[in-house]
Each structure stands twice: as C-alpha cells, then as structure tokens.
C-alpha cells in the first residue's frame, strides 16, 4: 500500500522492519459477551453490571449469539476459514480489572482462521471479553505508587473480536494505512463503532527487525498503548529506531512487552511493561462453563445475508462499472460516507446527469474541503443534498455555468442548502452563452490590455492571463474559460 | 422459646412432635395439602431444633452455618406446601450468608439466589437453614470447614462424610426433613452413606449450576439428601430442567416420576469387581453382598461387569478437579467481596495475604495441585492425559450398560471413621471417593441408599445408570429400600 514508507525505513538502514498487528474490536452488540447487561456508553460507574460480569460467586457465563454472528461476519469479510467447532478457553491471571481471575477468550481453536485484507494476511480472529476499567488515584497514574485504584465494571464483559495479522507489514505508515482500511471494512460491516479514541478499536504491534534480504525473523517486542492512527505510526517508528540502535551497537533485542508514551516530552517514549521472564503463564484450559461453539449452515447463512458490500469490492465496482480512476474509486470506497453520498447522488437522476468521474472529483475535492469539523467529513450530514450536488455537476458539465460560478453556488449550498438551478437564476450566475455578448466583452478586454494582446499574437500563450481575468471580472465569473480563450484567439486571428 | 409455643413441649405435644419428625418430606407435603398439618407449625418445629444445634456449637452436631429466624413468607404454594428445606452453604441465597464453608467469604450475602434453590422455593419449599460443608466442597469428612467439623449423629466421635456433611447429618438427625447438597466426586453420596440416608447425584447438566459456588465446573451437580428414595425423587423432580443461565444445563427428556416399583423383575444389575473388592472393608462388603441377595430375591439378575479404567478414576479426578478449582477460586482476591486483609502494602501483598488467611489448608493444597497441572509444559502430561482417562471411563460405562441396566457398588469403602483419623493423610482421605468418582467423571446419575449396618454404623449401596436414567434408577432403589427396611431412627437427636 504505502511503498514509500517502506523505502523511508530502509533506505538508510541495513534492517527491514517486520510488523504484525493485533487488533481488538469492541463489538456493537446490544448486550455483553457473557451476560445480559447492556453495553455502556459513559454511564455512571458500575451501573451496567450483574453477578456474571462482576464475577460474583456462583455466576456462570452464557455466550452472546449476536457476538458470534458478528465474529462470523468479520471472518467472511477477511476471507477466513470459519471453524465448524471452536471453543472458549480460560486465560488465567490476577488483576483487579479481571473479576473472575481469568478472561474467557479463545486459544487453540478460534472462531476464524486465516484470511487476507489487501496485502496483509490474517492469522486468526477470535472472540473474548473486555476487562473492566481501572483508574489509579495518585501522581503516578499507574498502579505502582498510586494511593488507590478504583474499578468501573461497566466495560467489563464487553464483547471483543481480536484480529491477529501475519507479520506482513513493513513500515509504520503501512500499518496505519492498513488499519484505516480495516476500520472502514469493520464500519461497513456494522459490527463495531471502530473509534480508536474511545477504545472501540485498539491496536498492538509486534515488531522485529532483520537484515534486509534475510528471511528469518528477529526477536520481537510487543508494543501497546497506541490509541490513534498517528500514535501507531509514531510508536512503531520509535520502536524501530530503538531496536535499530540496539542492533547497530551490537546488542540484542530482548523479547518483552512495551508501553508507548505518546507525550511529546516523553523520554524515553518506550518503556518496558514486562520481560519474557516475567511473562504470565496463563494456564489456558477449555472453559468448562461453556459448550463448544458449533457453527451450522443456518448461522453461516445469517452472517452472509447480513454482509454488505465491502470497501475492496466496492472500489473494484466503482472502477469497473462507473469507470472511476483507481484513486477515486479507492477513496470513495474506503471512506464509506463519501461512497454512500456518491451513489446517492448518482441515483438522484439529476437532469442534466453528471459524469461519474466529475461527480467523484467534486465530492472528494470541493465538497469535502468545504465541510467543517462538525460534519465529521460526512457530506450527508451537510445541507448539500446529493441530488443538488449531482445537478450542480451536471450544470458544469453541460457548460450552463462555469466552474467558478459552480464554486459560488456550492458555497451557498453548503451555507443554506437549496436547489442549484434556483441559486444560479437568483444570483445571475448562468454562463454567458450568447456569443455576441461574450465577444463584445472579449473585444473590450483586448482593447484594455493591448500589450498582452500583442504578446499573445506573437505566440506568448501565457500572456492571455490578464485578458481572461478582465473577462471574468466583467462577467463575475460566469464566462466559460475555454470559450473565452477561443474568442481571444479568434479575434486576434491566431 | 417464646411463651405461646411452650405448649409444643407439653406432654401431649411431645408425641405429636415425634409424629411430625417421623414424617418424610413427601408425607409432610401431603399432610399440609390435606389440611391435617400446619406448614408454619412444621417449620417452627424444625427451626427450633436447627437453631438449638447451631447454638450448641461444638457440643451439637454443628450441622448449620445459618438458621432462619422465622419462616420466609406466609404462603405455602403447592406442591411442596412450605416443607422446610436445608441448603448447603455453597448455594447462593439472596440476603442470606453464603460462604461455601470458607473464611474468605466471611459475611458474604449474595444479591441473587441459585436456580436450584429458587426452583424448589417456587415449588413451595421454605428455606430453613444453610448447612455446614467442607470448604469449597473439598473434602470427604466435613473437617475442612471454617465453621468447624460436623459430627456424625450415629456416633459423635465420627465424621459424617463430606463435603455435604452438614446436609447429611441434619437429615439423619431429624434436624431437617430434607436437604440440598452438591456432588463433585461423591460429596452427596458418600456422606449419605456414612449417615444412613439417601443421596442422589443427577446426570451432569440435569440441574442448573447457576448460583452454586463452583468447585469443579465440569463435575459439580446439585442433588437431594433425603430420608427415603421417594423424597429424593420428589425433590429432584422440582429441580431438573434447562436454565438459560447455565449453558451446560439440559432439558430433562421426561418427567421425574415418584417411584412405585416393589420388585426388580427383569432388572439387570452389574457388579464391577474394580469397585467392589480390594480396598473395601469387610463389614461394608458383607452388607453390600447381603443387599445384592435381597435384590436377587426381588427378581434382579446380578452379573459381573468390567470397568477396566475405573481404578484410574481417582488419579484423573485429582488432576481435573483441582485444575478447574484453581481457576474457579481465583476470583476470591479480596478486591470486591469477602475477606480482605488490612494494611496490605501493595496489590500482590493484598492478594497473597488475603488468600493466605482466607483459604484453609486443603483448599490451598488443591489450588497448588491444579495450578501445577495447568502450567505451561505440564498441561498435556497432566490435564490432557486426565481428560483422556475420563473419556475411557465414560466408554467403560457405555459398554457396561450394553449388558446391564444399572451398576451396583458399595458407596464408600468404609463406614464413618473417627474425627481426625485421616486429616494428616490426604491420600487416604481421597480414597473415600474411590467408588463414587468414576460416575462423576462419566457424568452419569448415581444414588446411595442405606443397605445395613457394620459395627453399628450405616453402609451405603450405590446404584448408577446411564445418563438420564434417573427414573429407572429411582424405581430400583425404591424397591430395594422397601425390601431392606433400613431403620435410621437411632440417629435422630
């Protein structure tokens, strides 16, 4: 995807980064993974809890069928093999955010195996439960040295899908780009809010370096706490630099879990959470309170029926059927809100109909540039109806208004909505199509810019600028630039 | 005793109370339904007796961890009509202490009630008391309890068996009409045998485990401890069924019937030499064989069957059960409920000291056994292998049930032993479950009924059948019970 990034990292370095990603996705189910509590969205602490997600004695988990359904949809979207039988395991360790003393997860028999998204292969997808939220009171902000730690179990038990890639990523930029594609894919599936800032999409990276040309993997570290696309790039870049320095100095990278501190003044930005020797022995064993997940045809059919068109497929369709350029097709497909707007505009049957590529350009360019932060980059949240934009682009394409006038109309549409044709009429923006009227203005322009006119006559093409500018001022931008140039040349006999 | 109730202890009423105490739970429910018995009077009689035992502490049998201060509610819904029920401490009961016999849950009152208890109460049972037990159901003598040891009503110097020792002793002594217990490797059947009552472990999954403080999830089952087989059937019938809160629970394929069989004609009884020979005490074997003779007289066909892997059951059990327990007991960390030591320096210090102070020695032993068995590099050699043995044992039973309808064994290799006799020798304690653990591993139902005395102490006979064969098993046990006419009244206090 971003081959430039890969070159950056290796151009001056004898080492090649090898990166695998582990992505945790909070599933947008109505209830938690193993109990009937509703998912929490900022409710007061410990109000979305029950005996099961508090780990009270005697309580038992029951698997959320909707979460399994979403897991199957993710597997299908990534081209994974859906395991006919998978099992939940207990991952045992002590921590205050883990009320049972174990996390119910999947281990050697996950829900989905293999797959691929773009150039990155998928290792597996499995389901598990989220931990509770810990807040450490005191200066350190971490558990050690805190005065007290308080636990909010609202988040505890939220369903998670963990997506693990093969180590196919080669640069920080590629990691971030690929993750954006994964995010738009998951968003399109409707299985998650996929918001990194709010933690519904979280990413850890396994990073190692190896000499360029080597096929063996180096010692890897696991980097955590990168909760934005920017931090993912910065975090991975910092870790690559750290490892490279160690290797250049003749040292050896230690296998450990690392914490990325995104604060600009953090020195060092990467610190160790625990080494391999301190690693937990999670004592995985099959969860005896749950039955194996047996996937039958009915569940597969239901997941397939719920699948919407995925970004990669949509891009291909835009390119093939609507004859968009590859770049436009990808941009509109991977940003689903733009693609949806684009298709809505096409189906509005505007008269005159806009050319598809021009429409795509106007959406991705002029329109997106005018949308404020409030709209979140989503044109459907603006006052510009898809039909209105389609009509506007149609007017430009048929030369009924100039590009400059169209920009003015779009300003009005963004500000107050409405119908482009009416705005054109109200503000007198229609293109000057009477050749006589325009010819008169061009003649006046040549007279007022006789020096420039002489140079054009002598073959200096660039000298036409002041002449066209005069016409545009006189016509308030309604003149078609191509037509003006034609008339200039005609009148000068060029 | 408050004044208005003093008349109960008048001369006329003594006879009446004795009559009341001689009623089985089913008979009491029938009498209440017929209007000849007052549910509140019945409850008060038992409540008073249970409270007296609780107040006596170590001078009593020490059967209870909690006794109701009054009858819960005035209504007596059919069909159980308000018959008092004693419930093993490890069942969660809303607002009522539920500690699973452990110090680590000191003062813990759950916010919800276990499904099995809720179903019995919905059928009209009234919660009378919580019964003493081995801590987290780990033990075969009820000596591993934060509430102290329970004594056997047949001989107070002896153990009642475990882990449902409080439930068994309370029923045998007439301190409760019947009781709810749990069985993981024999924890209902063995104390029932040692106390001379009936104890039934249902098919795994027949009764919801929701609200049972877990010991070993793949083995734990709730079941009745009762004076007779009919009561066991009555209680079981009101407990079974699919529960949406327990993913491993199953719909029972048919109604539990009250048993009526008087004969055993055509019933094929298999006796496995692996569980009825070496290691079983002579007096126990004598009583067991005499009962088999009675069965034959009732028309049963007795034959030998083989359970070749059964001798390995105990080894597999003591890997699987501790492994699951080591994980199940991780939640007792002092963070949210129960004991938390004061003045811990930091998190791991709080964990360590809370669990050090809160758990008893046997619980710690099993947590360590289980933790080791699940450790990286040992999993296959221990847990994996134990699961394979478990499969072999289940296959043994399946093959045996091709030839016979039920399997008969002694329930426990000995009669009740002296308090303190085996506390310093865990392995000899574990051998108590030699005859009961194979059925637990196979997930099949089994019942223990008293079949006679040895040295004046009760001996239990165990019948086991295929999954969901409870009706056939209860019928056979009932016919045998009638013929054996065991008299347990000597244990009444």
Interface residues (C-beta under 8 A of the other chain):
Chain A: X51 X54 X55 X56 X57 X58 X59 X60 X61 X62 X63 X90 X92 X94 X96 X99 X100 X101 X102 X143 X144 X149 X151 X281 X283 X284 X285 X288 X289 X290 X291
Chain B: X90 X91 X92 X98 X100 X105 X108 X110 X111 X112 X114 X209 X210 X211 X212 X213 X214 X216 X217 X218 X244 X245 X246 X247 X248 X323 X324 X326 X327 X329 X330 X331 X332 X333 X335 X336 X337 X346 X347 X351 X371 X374 X375 X376 X379 X383
